[in-house]
Each structure stands twice: as structure tokens, then as C-alpha cells.
């Protein structure tokens, strides 16, 4: 094999068709070029080491290697939601997700060309000659001649949707975006997630109040696998603290809801370690939860450990939202999913850090940014006390009322429309309809696994117009009602067609009504 000249190699690089990095050969060495996501030729390099092949150098090192060395794909796309700070234990969990997204992005949108050379050739010397002949735009990345790109937002958005990333993963990417911008107000550089045994430090500050949210592995409320705290400063800035938790269980039912799996929490702190850190840190200020679930989970976890529940000043952002936006009663309700749409909040539901921040934002929106200390007094909420009359209460009084010491089961859920499902021909053929857009509106106790052996702890009663209601739980894997025996009759009785809409409304605790709405002609 005759070794081509530097000029010939440069011409071959220019004439070659860019190929995905995964197609780089694993049995050849020589000179190569890298292309960015726009299709522009940006870098010339070589496999000068005898131990490296094109594939090892391009697909493995440049694409997946360190951002801080001469691995140019990694360096140039260490940006936005694909950004990570290498060797930072406090942000490792989020950073690993960002890097994984970056690796896929490069494989999908970047490319390379290569010219094989004989092993006996002076590959390093030829590389220097080719670089000397190349126009500047073809070696713009060489010797760090360009700064990393701004995030290609549209491409990243599309990739995240294509990969169907979980709420946990999307929230982690959001935190990485904020860190990459060093934007304290957006999420805070101290906004951390941990998969190491060492807990992240709770933020310091004169916080006015906190909001807390947890995710659980299964129906056991003590199986906490993530805890998020939103810490609200006097100027209404929010610093978010979040950590994964190892619940010590092999039963994972809700991974399809929040995206956290058993493998993710290996080496994470225990809930006992988390409570040791938080118990004193959250004392003396209101601690908001959105509904009663989060406190009940902390209570259950404390009981499992044989310790007292933390004596925090628990309050409820649902009660705050009911007072501030009464028009949502019976019209979507006051859950976070409904408030997200009504208030235009931006957060990833079912990530503890994101949900805690959303609960804090609900409180701030409700009180209009005002900050004051008022006397505590009891408030009767008509949605908690049936239809009994009550005096009008303003948002300030709702904010100042401590949450009653009650079990979460005692709280009456919001009634009304919880979701809609647009029918497809596949739905009609298979006698089901999807609950994807409203899955978070159903009680966690009714969400089961992918087969009947992993059915949920509780069932729902579905009134659909037949002589008898259906009794079923929800298959969280498929996001449909598990029992479909009634759905075919429901479709037939209503003359359902593709494009029609099934509306699901809550009528009582664990009771729902489904109705068919004809699509507009």
C-alpha cells in the first residue's frame, strides 16, 4: 500500500462522504476528520498511537471521552442540557444523564471521514502536514480554536422526546442546563442530586419557607427513593436540594412514573441519613407539601426506623391553591398537573426536586410575592368539610394555617374532570384507551405493574354507562385500565370512532366516570 501525500489525503478527506461515528472501522489507522451537527468540517486528527483504530479514536474517545481534554466532540457539545462538570461528586447523577444524552446526540447528528494509512507510515508527521495545508474552517476545532457550541435546542428537544426520557431524567437535564448557564435564579448551581453515600449539603440562607416532595419505589409509603426540598429566600428566589435515596427494596412499581430504578440508587444514602440531615435544617419554618402524601411518607419511613416523625411546621400548598384559584374546583382541580397548565409553570412532574419547586412557586404565586408573618388560626376548607358553609378566607389566612395533624387518607380529593384521551383506531381495535396525559391524577395506590401478579394495592370503580361498573386498577407500564372487558361495550354503545375523546372525571374517592365526546366534524 503506497502512502499518499499530504495534499492527496486532504483531497480525499474533502471528497469523502461523512459517515456516522459508529461506522468508523475498528481495523484501520490513519488520518480522519470530524463534522459538526450542521454538516461543517471542523477538525483533522490522526490515530498516531499504534493501539488506536479509527473507531476507538472517533466513536469512543472523541464522542464519549472527557470534555476537558482533546476529545473534541465531547468538548464542543459540553453545553446546555448536555453539560456536565467532570469529577464533581455533588452533581454526578445529573451529569451522567447529561453525558449519556450528549453521546446519543453526537452519534445521531455528527459525523466523520477517514483515510486509512499503512501502519509503517509516519502518521503523526503526515497529520501535521495535512493540517498545515487545510483551510482554517476545516481545522476550526484544532488546538481549541472554537468555544463549545450553544445548545442546538430544537435538535435536543426532539431527541429527548424520541428517547422518551423519564421525568427524573428530564429534570436532571434541566438542572444541568441551569448549571451550564451559572443561573442561580433558574435552579441554582447548588441544586444537586447524589448517587454517592455522601449527602449533598443543604443550602444555607435565611429561608422564609420550604417545600418538600418525595417519590417512592412502590405502594409502601416508607419506600422513599428520592427527596427534594425547595428553599425559598426572602426575595422569592428558590434554591433546590434533591437526592436519590436507597429504600432497600427490590420491589419497584413506580419506575414507569418517575423513571428512578433500583440500579440508580445503588450507593445512595438511606432515608435515615437524609432525615438526620433535614430534621434540624427544616425546623422553625413552614414546610409545604402538595397534598398529604409527602408527610405520610416521611411518617411511614420514620416509623420503619423506630424514630419520631420530624416535628416540622407542616402546611399544605393544595389548601393555598384552593383559596387562590377556586375556579379550578371541578375544572381540573388543584393538583400540580392542573396548576402547571393553569399557571404556566415549567417543571417536570414526578421528580422530587421539580415538584418541590413547583409547590413553592404555587405558594409564591398565591401570595403575590408578599412576605409577612401573621398569626395562626384555623381555616375550614369547604372541599375538606363537605358542603358546610364557611366564611370567606383570603390567601394570606390560608398560608398562615398549619396543616392539621391528620392522615392523608382523611383529606377529600378534588372532584371533577381529570383528563381526556383521544381515541385511535388501535384503541378501538384493542378495547383500551390511554391514560398517559392524566396518569398523575390517579392515586398511587391504584397504579400496578405490567401483569396481574403485580396488580396495584387498590382498585378504581369506573362508571361507564353499563348495568354494572367496572372495577380495575391501572397498568402503569401500558398506562391503561387493566380490565378492558367493559371497554368494547363502552365503545359499541357510544358508537366510538377514531378521533373521538374519552373524558375521565372523578366523582368520589377512587370512583370515576368515563364519557365519550364526539370529535368535531
Protein Blocks (a to p, Z undefined) as FASTA:
>chain_A
ZZddfklmmmmmmmpccddfklpcfkbgcddddddfkopafbdcddfbfkbcfklmmmmm
mmmmcfklccfklmmmgghjlbccehiaklmmmmmmmmmmmmmmmmmmgccddddddfkb
cfklmmmmmmmmpcfklmmmgghlaccddddfklmmmmmmmnopafklmmmmmmmmmmmn
opaklnopklccdfbfbdcdddedjdfbdcdddddfblblklccbdcdddddfkopacdd
dddddehiabdfklmmnopafklmgoiacfklmmmmmmmmmgoiacddedjklmmmmmmm
mmmnopacdfbdcddfklmmmmmmmmlgoplpjafklmmmmnopacdehiaklmmmmmmm
mmmmmnnopacdddddddddfklnojadcddddfklmmmpccddddfklpccdedjfbdc
dddfklmmnopadfklmmmmpcfklpccfbfklccfbdcdddehiabdcdddddfklopa
fblmlmmmmmmmnopaehiacddddfbghiacdddddddZZ
